[in-house]
């Protein structure tokens, strides 16, 4: 499933190693109000991050950047948990 999602949503990348499952997060989709569930993994990847399908944007940021950014509910929860665990 993880590799299938990568093929659809980040088609110019390839996962070379799945290192760790980080967690499962739920939130409200900003445009529809639907509840979404996101599973986050730490992986090694090769290629260019060019979003497709349901991903509208991809970029790297720090937790400081998150404070001033308009993030989806689930993305904010993920960023907060990454910060809490020392990854951001």
N, CA, C and O of each residue as an XYZ file, in Angstrom:
352
protein
N       0.822     -1.195      0.000
C       0.000      0.000      0.000
C       0.868      1.261      0.000
O       0.599      2.203     -0.746
N       1.910      1.277      0.839
C       2.785      2.445      0.918
C       3.415      2.740     -0.436
O       3.422      3.888     -0.882
N       3.936      1.727     -1.082
C       4.566      1.934     -2.386
C       3.542      2.342     -3.444
O       3.852      3.154     -4.315
N       2.323      1.789     -3.382
C       1.281      2.163     -4.336
C       0.918      3.635     -4.201
O       0.745      4.321     -5.207
N       0.798      4.130     -2.966
C       0.487      5.547     -2.743
C       1.590      6.433     -3.289
O       1.322      7.482     -3.876
N       2.825      6.011     -3.097
C       3.954      6.789     -3.593
C       3.924      6.866     -5.116
O       4.199      7.921     -5.689
N       3.598      5.774     -5.764
C       3.540      5.757     -7.227
C       2.474      6.721     -7.726
O       2.696      7.428     -8.709
N       1.321      6.761     -7.069
C       0.229      7.632     -7.506
C       0.464      9.096     -7.150
O       0.204      9.978     -7.968
N       0.946      9.364     -5.953
C       0.966     10.734     -5.445
C       2.330     11.415     -5.521
O       2.403     12.644     -5.524
N       3.382     10.659     -5.582
C       4.733     11.202     -5.801
C       5.400     10.338     -6.871
O       6.331      9.590     -6.574
N       4.927     10.439     -8.112
C       5.337      9.491     -9.148
C       6.805      9.549     -9.549
O       7.303      8.597    -10.149
N       7.503     10.611     -9.245
C       8.915     10.717     -9.625
C       9.853     10.236     -8.534
O      11.058     10.482     -8.595
N       9.308      9.548     -7.531
C      10.128      9.057     -6.430
C      10.032      7.542     -6.324
O       9.106      6.918     -6.841
N      11.014      6.974     -5.642
C      11.004      5.541     -5.373
C      11.471      5.324     -3.943
O      12.506      5.853     -3.538
N      10.714      4.551     -3.177
C      11.113      4.205     -1.815
C      12.178      3.128     -1.898
O      11.970      2.085     -2.519
N      13.318      3.381     -1.272
C      14.394      2.397     -1.270
C      14.465      1.625      0.045
O      15.009      0.522      0.093
N      13.909      2.212      1.123
C      13.922      1.531      2.416
C      12.842      2.122      3.315
O      12.780      3.338      3.495
N      11.994      1.270      3.879
C      11.033      1.701      4.895
C      11.715      1.498      6.238
O      12.007      0.369      6.632
N      11.969      2.612      6.945
C      12.716      2.543      8.195
C      11.827      2.320      9.409
O      12.147      1.508     10.276
N      10.695      3.050      9.473
C       9.909      3.030     10.703
C       8.512      3.586     10.450
O       8.339      4.544      9.696
N       7.518      2.972     11.091
C       6.169      3.529     11.117
C       6.145      4.550     12.240
O       6.466      4.218     13.382
N       5.767      5.801     11.933
C       5.771      6.867     12.936
C       4.437      7.000     13.643
O       4.398      7.216     14.855
N       3.338      6.874     12.902
C       2.045      6.988     13.557
C       0.899      7.156     12.587
O       1.086      7.343     11.385
N      -0.306      7.081     13.154
C      -1.538      7.271     12.390
C      -2.217      8.520     12.932
O      -2.376      8.676     14.143
N      -2.616      9.411     12.026
C      -3.188     10.693     12.409
C      -4.512     10.899     11.678
O      -4.655     10.521     10.515
N      -5.468     11.497     12.366
C      -6.741     11.835     11.734
C      -6.951     13.340     11.810
O      -6.447     14.014     12.708
N      -7.695     13.838     10.862
C      -8.011     15.261     10.845
C      -9.138     15.524      9.873
O      -9.637     14.608      9.219
N      -9.531     16.767      9.783
C     -10.614     17.178      8.897
C     -10.039     17.749      7.608
O      -9.185     18.636      7.643
N     -10.505     17.243      6.476
C     -10.058     17.756      5.175
C     -10.530     19.200      5.026
O     -11.693     19.495      5.298
N      -9.647     20.105      4.597
C      -9.990     21.527      4.578
C     -11.112     21.907      3.616
O     -11.873     22.832      3.901
N     -11.230     21.224      2.498
C     -12.203     21.650      1.489
C     -13.535     20.921      1.582
O     -14.565     21.452      1.166
N     -13.520     19.708      2.126
C     -14.749     18.908      2.146
C     -15.307     18.692      3.544
O     -16.491     18.396      3.706
N     -14.457     18.840      4.552
C     -14.893     18.560      5.916
C     -14.892     17.085      6.255
O     -15.277     16.699      7.359
N     -14.460     16.249      5.310
C     -14.379     14.811      5.561
C     -13.282     14.512      6.575
O     -12.295     15.243      6.664
N     -13.456     13.446      7.331
C     -12.407     12.991      8.237
C     -11.434     12.147      7.421
O     -11.836     11.203      6.741
N     -10.151     12.497      7.496
C      -9.112     11.764      6.773
C      -8.175     11.102      7.769
O      -7.968     11.598      8.876
N      -7.615      9.979      7.357
C      -6.631      9.265      8.173
C      -5.338      9.194      7.385
O      -5.335      8.826      6.211
N      -4.250      9.545      8.029
C      -2.940      9.547      7.396
C      -1.994      8.679      8.199
O      -1.925      8.794      9.423
N      -1.264      7.813      7.516
C      -0.232      7.008      8.162
C       1.113      7.579      7.742
O       1.347      7.834      6.561
N       1.994      7.778      8.711
C       3.284      8.412      8.458
C       4.400      7.395      8.700
O       4.452      6.734      9.737
N       5.285      7.292      7.718
C       6.434      6.397      7.792
C       7.702      7.208      7.574
O       7.681      8.227      6.883
N       8.798      6.761      8.159
C      10.114      7.283      7.820
C      10.690      6.339      6.776
O      10.734      5.125      6.978
N      11.133      6.908      5.655
C      11.649      6.097      4.554
C      12.866      6.767      3.936
O      13.087      7.966      4.106
N      13.645      5.981      3.223
C      14.659      6.512      2.317
C      14.022      6.521      0.936
O      13.414      5.538      0.513
N      14.169      7.650      0.232
C      13.582      7.785     -1.098
C      14.603      8.352     -2.064
O      15.542      9.046     -1.675
N      14.398      8.040     -3.324
C      15.189      8.628     -4.396
C      14.239      9.315     -5.367
O      13.091      8.901     -5.522
N      14.718     10.354     -6.010
C      13.920     11.032     -7.027
C      13.535     12.439     -6.620
O      13.987     12.961     -5.601
N      12.692     13.038     -7.439
C      12.241     14.415     -7.235
C      10.831     14.424     -6.662
O       9.972     13.659     -7.101
N      10.596     15.284     -5.688
C       9.277     15.425     -5.081
C       8.410     16.312     -5.964
O       8.434     17.536     -5.837
N       7.658     15.704     -6.842
C       6.725     16.409     -7.709
C       5.338     15.859     -7.390
O       5.027     14.733     -7.778
N       4.497     16.623     -6.693
C       3.204     16.103     -6.262
C       2.243     15.834     -7.416
O       2.291     16.483     -8.461
N       1.373     14.858     -7.190
C       0.328     14.510     -8.154
C      -0.871     13.978     -7.375
O      -0.830     13.891     -6.147
N      -1.916     13.631     -8.077
C      -3.135     13.057     -7.484
C      -3.666     13.970     -6.383
O      -3.989     15.128     -6.650
N      -3.763     13.474     -5.158
C      -4.380     14.233     -4.067
C      -3.414     15.162     -3.333
O      -3.833     15.906     -2.446
N      -2.144     15.132     -3.683
C      -1.167     16.012     -3.038
C      -1.042     17.278     -3.883
O      -0.713     17.215     -5.068
N      -1.306     18.425     -3.260
C      -1.262     19.681     -4.010
C       0.097     20.365     -3.935
O       0.433     21.171     -4.803
N       0.884     20.049     -2.901
C       2.170     20.719     -2.728
C       3.074     19.843     -1.874
O       2.606     19.156     -0.966
N       4.361     19.870     -2.164
C       5.333     19.206     -1.292
C       6.526     20.132     -1.119
O       7.018     20.723     -2.079
N       6.980     20.247      0.124
C       8.168     21.058      0.410
C       8.688     20.691      1.786
O       7.999     20.051      2.580
N       9.889     21.099      2.048
C      10.516     20.849      3.339
C      10.348     22.078      4.216
O      10.400     23.206      3.726
N      10.145     21.864      5.521
C       9.979     22.985      6.432
C      10.406     22.599      7.835
O      10.545     21.421      8.166
N      10.611     23.623      8.649
C      10.930     23.429     10.063
C       9.657     23.619     10.880
O       8.644     24.076     10.351
N       9.700     23.274     12.159
C       8.526     23.483     13.002
C       8.230     24.976     13.126
O       7.068     25.367     13.239
N       9.261     25.804     13.107
C       9.058     27.257     13.144
C       8.212     27.709     11.952
O       7.330     28.555     12.100
N       8.480     27.147     10.779
C       7.693     27.480      9.591
C       6.224     27.113      9.784
O       5.340     27.816      9.295
N       5.962     26.024     10.488
C       4.585     25.540     10.695
C       3.737     26.536     11.463
O       2.526     26.611     11.255
N       4.357     27.297     12.345
C       3.607     28.242     13.173
C       2.882     29.256     12.303
O       1.746     29.628     12.597
N       3.527     29.702     11.238
C       2.968     30.753     10.392
C       2.270     30.235      9.138
O       1.718     31.022      8.368
N       2.289     28.935      8.928
C       1.697     28.362      7.720
C       0.264     27.915      7.957
O      -0.100     27.514      9.063
N      -0.534     27.988      6.920
C      -1.886     27.443      6.971
C      -1.785     25.969      6.568
O      -1.619     25.645      5.392
N      -1.888     25.094      7.551
C      -1.768     23.657      7.320
C      -3.105     22.981      7.567
O      -3.934     23.474      8.331
N      -3.301     21.852      6.913
C      -4.509     21.077      7.186
C      -4.448     20.552      8.620
O      -3.383     20.506      9.236
N      -5.594     20.164      9.126
C      -5.703     19.658     10.490
C      -4.745     18.483     10.726
O      -4.002     18.474     11.707
N      -4.765     17.503      9.832
C      -3.901     16.326      9.992
C      -2.426     16.702      9.872
O      -1.596     16.203     10.633
N      -2.094     17.576      8.926
C      -0.699     17.988      8.747
C      -0.186     18.710      9.982
O       0.955     18.497     10.391
N      -1.005     19.556     10.579
C      -0.601     20.252     11.808
C      -0.342     19.245     12.934
O       0.633     19.379     13.674
N      -1.207     18.242     13.062
C      -1.017     17.217     14.096
C       0.282     16.449     13.869
O       1.002     16.146     14.820
N       0.577     16.138     12.618
C       1.814     15.425     12.292
C       3.019     16.292     12.632
O       3.963     15.815     13.261
N       3.000     17.558     12.225
C       4.116     18.470     12.508
C       4.328     18.619     14.009
O       5.468     18.616     14.475
N       3.252     18.748     14.767
C       3.370     18.875     16.223
C       3.981     17.621     16.838
O       4.808     17.709     17.746
N       3.577     16.461     16.347
C       4.115     15.204     16.884
C       5.582     15.025     16.489
O       6.381     14.533     17.285
N       5.940     15.423     15.265
C       7.347     15.377     14.851
C       8.190     16.283     15.741
O       9.288     15.903     16.149
N       7.688     17.474     16.045
C       8.391     18.408     16.936
C       8.528     17.803     18.331
O       9.609     17.823     18.918
N       7.436     17.271     18.853
C       7.428     16.680     20.192
C       8.467     15.563     20.327
O       9.057     15.375     21.391
N       8.682     14.825     19.234
C       9.624     13.708     19.243
C      11.020     14.085     18.755
O      11.869     13.211     18.578
N      11.266     15.388     18.535
C      12.602     15.858     18.190
C      12.992     15.734     16.731
O      14.175     15.835     16.405
N      12.033     15.518     15.843
C      12.347     15.390     14.420
C      12.285     16.720     13.676
O      12.859     16.842     12.594
N      11.607     17.711     14.228
C      11.554     19.048     13.619
C      12.119     20.048     14.596
O      12.174     21.241     14.296
